[in-house]
């Protein structure tokens, strides 16, 4: 008898495209529990800047991998992979449908495919050497180092993500293999019976939504949230390298004005949204649904539910 794969619903797309609201509708229709596919929502006390779903927005749908770590703790793709696969088993054992929702492409990809890591091979002295190089010459020069030895990894990693640039260089240094080659070595067939739903939107409309979201975050207390982290002495941590935090850290450190920090935050958020869409389009077999206004979820509801039902053999509760 052929063993059937566990059904998993996956909802992806760039920041501000509307994943959160839609995810609740889908979870309720298909008896689902949601696993966060966002690398930063794992952190406590980082709510506004990560656009973390509120208990009210959850509307009774269980959510996982939110508020599990302190901001001074590290969190790796390998750890995410392990935690999510465990949660998928737990949710399925309760007779519920596991559902991953988020925009961190590498993390989600690591769960769904036969994806292995080389985190056990490290060289702290090399990392220290690269960190010193970055301090002396800047993140762009460090990124050029990576581009010279692993152009594909350099394309996937933003120069500002110094930690990941150094890790990619360290992988080559310790293993002789390129990180991009290791990532491309995973099996192309998902480990689960997966319904990939992607949300897209006209670029200019999406960018305007991003700007509006950031303005709303500031009204809701983003500056105060980041200030509390800064005043607590939290520095040089993975968490505060996230978009929404590093820009305001620059302001608190006196490197720029508040207006300049907010402009940089909006620009970095637009660039991130573009990279997110490119990643999902190139790395996963996503079925895309255009949510450009005036389109609303209610206009796409039947189409999305029919796609999930047909792909996974599940029946929607309407």
C-alpha positions as CSV (number, residue, x, y, z in Angstrom):
1,X,0.0,0.0,0.0
2,X,1.4,3.4,-1.0
3,X,2.1,5.7,2.0
4,X,0.3,9.0,1.6
5,X,2.0,12.3,2.4
6,X,0.8,14.6,5.1
7,X,-1.3,17.4,3.6
8,X,0.1,20.9,4.4
9,X,-1.3,24.3,3.3
10,X,1.3,27.0,2.6
11,X,0.4,30.6,2.2
12,X,3.3,32.9,1.0
13,X,3.9,36.3,-0.5
14,X,5.6,39.6,0.1
15,X,5.1,41.7,3.1
16,X,1.9,43.8,3.3
17,X,0.1,41.7,0.6
18,X,-2.6,40.5,3.0
19,X,-1.5,37.1,4.2
20,X,-2.7,37.4,7.8
21,X,-6.4,38.0,7.2
22,X,-6.6,35.4,4.4
23,X,-4.8,32.8,6.6
24,X,-7.6,33.0,9.2
25,X,-10.3,32.4,6.6
26,X,-8.4,29.4,5.2
27,X,-7.6,27.9,8.6
28,X,-11.3,28.1,9.6
29,X,-12.5,26.6,6.4
30,X,-10.0,23.6,6.5
31,X,-9.8,23.0,10.2
32,X,-6.3,24.3,10.3
33,X,-3.7,25.5,12.8
34,X,-1.2,28.1,11.7
35,X,2.6,27.8,12.0
36,X,4.4,31.2,11.6
37,X,6.8,31.1,8.6
38,X,8.4,34.4,9.6
39,X,11.9,34.4,11.0
40,X,11.3,37.3,13.3
41,X,7.9,36.6,14.9
42,X,9.7,34.0,17.0
43,X,10.9,36.8,19.3
44,X,9.2,38.2,22.3
45,X,8.7,42.0,22.7
46,X,9.1,42.5,19.0
47,X,5.4,42.8,18.0
48,X,4.8,46.0,16.0
49,X,7.9,45.9,13.8
50,X,7.3,42.3,12.8
51,X,3.6,42.9,12.1
52,X,2.9,40.1,14.6
53,X,-0.7,38.8,14.6
54,X,-2.7,39.9,17.6
55,X,-4.8,37.5,19.8
56,X,-7.9,39.3,18.4
57,X,-6.8,38.8,14.8
58,X,-6.2,35.1,15.5
59,X,-10.0,34.8,16.1
60,X,-9.6,31.5,17.9
61,X,-7.3,29.9,15.4
62,X,-4.3,28.3,17.2
63,X,-0.9,29.8,16.1
64,X,2.6,28.3,16.7
65,X,6.2,29.6,16.6
66,X,5.3,33.0,17.9
67,X,6.9,34.6,21.0
68,X,9.2,31.6,21.7
69,X,12.6,33.3,22.1
70,X,14.1,36.3,23.8
71,X,15.5,39.0,21.5
72,X,19.1,38.2,22.5
73,X,18.8,34.6,21.4
74,X,19.9,33.4,18.0
75,X,17.6,31.4,15.6
76,X,18.7,29.4,12.6
77,X,17.1,27.9,9.6
78,X,18.0,24.5,10.9
79,X,16.3,25.1,14.2
80,X,13.2,26.4,12.4
81,X,13.1,23.3,10.2
82,X,13.2,21.0,13.2
83,X,10.5,23.0,15.1
84,X,8.1,23.2,12.2
85,X,8.4,19.6,11.2
86,X,7.6,18.7,14.9
87,X,4.6,21.0,14.9
88,X,3.3,19.5,11.7
89,X,3.3,16.1,13.3
90,X,1.6,17.4,16.5
91,X,-1.1,19.3,14.6
92,X,-1.8,16.3,12.3
93,X,-2.1,14.0,15.3
94,X,-4.9,16.2,16.6
95,X,-6.8,15.7,13.4
96,X,-6.1,19.3,12.2
97,X,-4.6,20.6,9.0
98,X,-1.1,22.1,9.4
99,X,-0.8,25.5,7.7
100,X,2.5,27.5,7.3
101,X,2.0,31.3,6.7
102,X,4.8,33.7,6.2
103,X,7.3,35.4,4.0
104,X,10.7,34.0,5.0
105,X,11.4,31.9,1.9
106,X,14.5,30.0,2.9
107,X,13.0,29.0,6.2
108,X,9.8,27.7,4.5
109,X,11.8,25.9,1.8
110,X,13.9,24.2,4.4
111,X,10.8,22.6,6.0
112,X,9.1,21.4,2.8
113,X,12.1,19.8,1.0
114,X,14.8,17.3,1.9
115,X,17.1,20.2,2.9
116,X,20.3,19.5,4.9
117,X,22.6,21.9,6.7
118,X,26.2,22.1,7.6
119,X,25.8,24.1,10.9
120,X,28.0,21.6,12.7
121,X,31.1,22.9,10.8
122,X,32.1,26.3,12.1
123,X,35.3,28.4,12.6
124,X,34.7,31.1,15.3
125,X,38.1,32.7,14.5
126,X,37.2,33.0,10.9
127,X,33.8,34.6,11.8
128,X,35.7,37.0,14.1
129,X,38.1,37.9,11.3
130,X,35.2,38.6,8.8
131,X,33.3,40.6,11.4
132,X,36.4,42.7,11.9
133,X,36.8,43.1,8.2
134,X,33.2,44.4,8.0
135,X,33.8,46.9,10.8
136,X,36.9,48.2,9.0
137,X,35.7,48.2,5.4
138,X,31.9,48.1,5.6
139,X,29.1,45.6,4.6
140,X,29.4,46.3,0.9
141,X,33.0,45.2,0.8
142,X,32.3,42.1,2.8
143,X,29.4,41.3,0.3
144,X,31.9,41.7,-2.6
145,X,34.0,39.0,-1.0
146,X,31.1,36.6,-1.1
147,X,30.2,37.7,-4.6
148,X,33.7,36.7,-5.7
149,X,33.4,33.1,-4.4
150,X,29.7,32.4,-4.5
151,X,27.8,34.8,-6.8
152,X,24.5,32.9,-6.4
153,X,24.6,33.1,-2.6
154,X,25.5,36.8,-2.9
155,X,22.4,37.4,-5.1
156,X,20.2,35.8,-2.4
157,X,21.7,37.6,0.6
158,X,21.3,41.3,1.1
159,X,24.6,43.1,1.9
160,X,23.0,44.4,5.1
161,X,22.5,40.9,6.4
162,X,26.1,40.7,7.6
163,X,25.5,37.6,9.7
164,X,24.3,35.5,6.8
165,X,27.0,36.9,4.5
166,X,29.7,35.8,7.0
167,X,28.0,32.4,7.4
168,X,28.1,31.9,3.6
169,X,31.8,32.7,3.6
170,X,32.3,30.4,6.6
171,X,30.6,27.5,4.8
172,X,33.1,27.8,1.9
173,X,36.0,28.3,4.3
174,X,35.1,25.2,6.4
175,X,33.7,22.8,3.8
176,X,35.0,23.9,0.4
177,X,31.5,23.9,-0.8
178,X,29.3,26.9,-1.8
179,X,26.2,27.5,0.2
180,X,24.2,28.0,-3.0
181,X,25.2,24.5,-4.2
182,X,24.2,22.9,-0.9
183,X,20.8,24.7,-1.1
184,X,20.3,23.7,-4.7
185,X,21.0,20.1,-3.7
186,X,17.7,19.4,-2.0
187,X,15.1,17.2,-3.5
188,X,12.7,19.0,-5.8
189,X,9.7,17.0,-4.6
190,X,8.1,18.3,-1.4
191,X,8.2,16.0,1.6
192,X,4.5,16.8,2.2
193,X,1.4,16.9,0.0
194,X,1.5,20.7,-0.3
195,X,-0.9,23.3,-1.5
196,X,1.3,26.3,-2.3
197,X,-0.8,29.5,-2.3
198,X,0.9,32.8,-3.2
199,X,-0.5,36.2,-3.0
200,X,0.7,38.9,-5.4
201,X,-0.2,42.5,-6.1
202,X,0.6,45.3,-8.6
203,X,4.0,46.6,-7.4
204,X,3.2,50.2,-7.0
205,X,0.0,49.3,-5.1
206,X,2.0,47.0,-2.9
207,X,4.6,49.7,-2.2
208,X,1.9,52.1,-1.2
209,X,0.5,49.5,1.2
210,X,4.0,49.1,2.6
211,X,4.3,52.8,3.2
212,X,0.9,52.9,4.9
213,X,1.7,50.0,7.1
214,X,4.9,51.6,8.3
215,X,3.1,54.8,9.0
216,X,0.5,52.8,11.0
217,X,3.3,51.0,12.9
218,X,4.8,54.3,13.9
219,X,1.3,55.5,15.1
220,X,1.0,52.2,17.1
221,X,4.3,52.7,18.9
222,X,7.1,51.2,16.8
223,X,9.6,53.9,17.8
224,X,8.8,53.2,21.5
225,X,9.1,49.4,21.0
226,X,12.5,49.7,19.4
227,X,13.6,52.3,22.0
228,X,12.8,49.9,24.8
229,X,15.0,47.2,23.2
230,X,17.8,49.7,22.6
231,X,17.5,51.1,26.2
232,X,17.7,47.5,27.6
233,X,21.2,47.3,26.1
234,X,20.3,44.8,23.4
235,X,22.9,45.3,20.6
236,X,24.7,43.2,18.0
237,X,22.0,40.5,18.1
238,X,20.3,38.7,15.2
239,X,16.9,40.0,16.1
240,X,17.7,43.8,15.9
241,X,19.2,43.3,12.4
242,X,15.6,42.9,11.2
243,X,14.0,45.5,9.0
244,X,12.1,47.9,11.2
245,X,14.7,47.6,14.0
246,X,18.1,48.2,12.4
247,X,16.9,51.5,10.8
248,X,15.7,52.9,14.1
249,X,18.8,51.6,15.9
250,X,20.8,53.8,13.6
251,X,18.6,56.8,14.7
252,X,19.1,56.0,18.4
253,X,22.8,55.7,17.9
254,X,22.9,59.1,16.4
255,X,23.8,58.0,12.8
256,X,20.8,59.6,11.2
257,X,17.7,61.7,11.9
258,X,14.3,60.1,12.6
259,X,13.0,61.1,9.2
260,X,16.0,59.6,7.5
261,X,15.5,56.3,9.5
262,X,11.8,56.1,8.5
263,X,12.7,56.7,4.8
264,X,15.3,54.0,5.0
265,X,12.8,51.7,6.6
266,X,10.4,52.2,3.8
267,X,13.0,51.7,1.1
268,X,14.4,48.5,2.8
269,X,10.8,47.2,3.1
270,X,10.1,47.7,-0.6
271,X,13.4,46.0,-1.5
272,X,12.6,43.1,0.8
273,X,9.1,42.7,-0.7
274,X,10.7,42.5,-4.2
275,X,13.2,39.9,-3.0
276,X,10.5,37.8,-1.3
277,X,8.4,37.6,-4.5
278,X,11.5,36.7,-6.6
279,X,12.4,34.0,-4.1
280,X,9.0,32.3,-4.1
281,X,8.6,32.6,-7.8
282,X,12.0,31.0,-8.5
283,X,12.3,28.4,-5.7
284,X,8.8,27.0,-5.2
285,X,5.9,25.7,-7.3
286,X,3.5,28.4,-6.1
287,X,0.0,28.9,-7.5
288,X,-0.4,32.7,-7.5
289,X,-3.6,34.7,-6.8
290,X,-3.6,38.4,-7.7
291,X,-5.0,40.5,-4.9
292,X,-4.6,43.9,-6.5
293,X,-7.5,46.2,-5.4
294,X,-10.3,46.4,-5.9
295,X,-10.0,42.7,-5.7
296,X,-10.9,41.4,-2.2
297,X,-10.6,38.0,-0.6
298,X,-14.3,37.4,-1.0
299,X,-13.7,37.7,-4.8
300,X,-11.0,34.9,-4.7
301,X,-12.5,32.8,-1.9
302,X,-14.1,30.1,-4.1
303,X,-11.1,29.9,-6.4
304,X,-8.6,29.5,-3.5
305,X,-10.7,27.1,-1.6
306,X,-11.3,25.0,-4.8
307,X,-7.5,24.9,-5.4
308,X,-6.8,23.7,-1.8
309,X,-9.6,21.1,-2.0
310,X,-8.5,19.8,-5.4
311,X,-4.8,19.7,-4.4
312,X,-5.1,18.1,-1.0
313,X,-8.5,16.3,-1.2
314,X,-9.8,18.3,1.7
315,X,-13.4,19.6,2.0
316,X,-13.9,23.3,3.0
317,X,-16.4,24.2,5.7
318,X,-18.2,27.1,4.2
